[in-house]
Amino acid sequence: MNILKLLEFEEGYREKPYIDSLGYPTVAIGKRIGPKGASIDLYQFKVSKLMASLWLEEEVAHTVRVANAQEWFKPLSDDRKVIILSMIYQMGLVGVLKFKNMIKALESRNWKEAEKQALDSLWARQTPERALRHAKALGGDKLADVYKGLI
């Protein structure tokens, strides 16, 4: 599955800036544009769908470079890589690196434990549907099956 397509589904597209569920000004396809608690009135512009797609491509290219620098990421299947890339896009590498037990499970190829550890997190409580889909793919379900009928 294409990471761009998955992120467009998970993040959605918004032409005008909005405050996301955690209180950050955000625009386009989940692009954070300011500090938590900043007034949305500070952001008076629109981002076209084309510009949002280009911005996403740039962000994903950076995310891929960051992920590929992690030794534990390299041997993962393509489906699992897409999930980790999505997590890094959403939380940043620093956020994903806090999933120490999930990463250990991925390194030891204990897919069901990786699934369990992904769900044992603040992230899973904040974005439960996304986390459940992602965890299923980490656990071994095919992305095409997890997202069937959604994308």
N, C-alpha and C positions, 0 to 999 in steps of 0.2 A: 504494500500500500504506500502511496505517495505521502510523505510527511507534510507537504503543503496542503494537500486535500484534507488530511486529518486535522491539521491546525485550523484551517478555515471552518471546519465543522465544529471543533471544540471551542474555538474562540469566538466565532461569529464575526460579522462585519458591521461596523458602525461608522457612518460617514462623519458624524459629529462627535467631539469628545464627550465622555461620560465618566461617572465615578464607578469603578468596578466594585465587586462584592467585598473587597478588603479596604476600600476607601481611597484607591489610587486613581488619579486622572488617567484615562485610557482612551485610545482611538483606534480606528482601522480594524485590524485583525489582532486584537489583544495587545496592542503596543502601549506600554506604560509610558506616559509623557511627563509625569511630575511626581512630586512627593506626596505621601499619604496625607490626607487632610487638606490638600490645596483646593482652593475654590475652583469650581468648574468654570466660573466667569472669567478666569484668567486665560482660558483656551477658547478663543473665538475663531475657529477655522473649520474647514471641511477637508476630508481626504477622500479622493475619488477611489472607486474600486480598483482601477488600474494602478494608482499610486500605492494603495494598500497592498496589492499583490506584489509589486516591486519591492516595497519595504519588507514584506514578509520573506521574500526570496533572499534579500540581504541578511536579514536576521537569522534565517535558517542556515545560510552558508557559514556565518560566524558560529552558530550553535554546533554545526557539524565539526568545525575545526576544534572547538573546545572539547567536544565529546571524544574525538579521535585522539586527543592527548591523554586520555584516561586508559590505562592498560586494560582494565576490566571491561571496557566497552567494546574493544576491538573484536573479540571472539564471538560476540553475541550474534544471534540470527538477525536477519533483516527486520523481521517483525518486532523483535525486542529492541533493536536499535531505534526504530521509529518511535516506540514508546518512550525510551529514555530521552530522545531528542525532544519529544513533546513535553516531558517533565522539565527538562532544562529550559525550554522556551518559557514555560509557565513560572518556574521557581528560580531559575538561574542555576548555574553549576554549584554554587555554594549551598543552595537549598537541597539539591539532589544529593550532594555529598554527605548530608546529615542522615541519609538513609543507610547508615553503616551496615545494619543487619541485612537489608535488602541487597546491598552490593556484595557482601560476603556470600550470600546465597547465590547470586548470579555468578560469582567467581567459581563457586563449587558446583555449578550447574544444577542446583537444587531449586528447580523452577517453582514448585509448590510453596516452598519456604519464601522465595522472593515475592510471590503473589501475596502471601500472608503478611509479610513485613511491609509491603507497599500499603496495605490496607490498615496497618497499625500505625496511623500517623495523623497529625493535624491536617495535612493535605487531604487525606481521605474524608475527614470530617467536614472540611471546607468545600470540597468539590466531590461529593460522594459518587455521583453518576460517572463522571470522568474517571475518577480513581478506580472504580469497579471495572470499567471497560479496560483501562490500562493494566490493572492487576491480572485480569483474565488472560491478557496477551502475554504478560510476563510469565504466567503460570503454564502457558503452552497452547492456549487457544489461538487459532489463526486470526489475524486482524480482519481478514475478509469476513469471517464468521461473526466476530465481535461487533463489527460495524455494519453487518448486513441489514439493509433496509434503512440505514441512517445516512449513509454517504452514497 
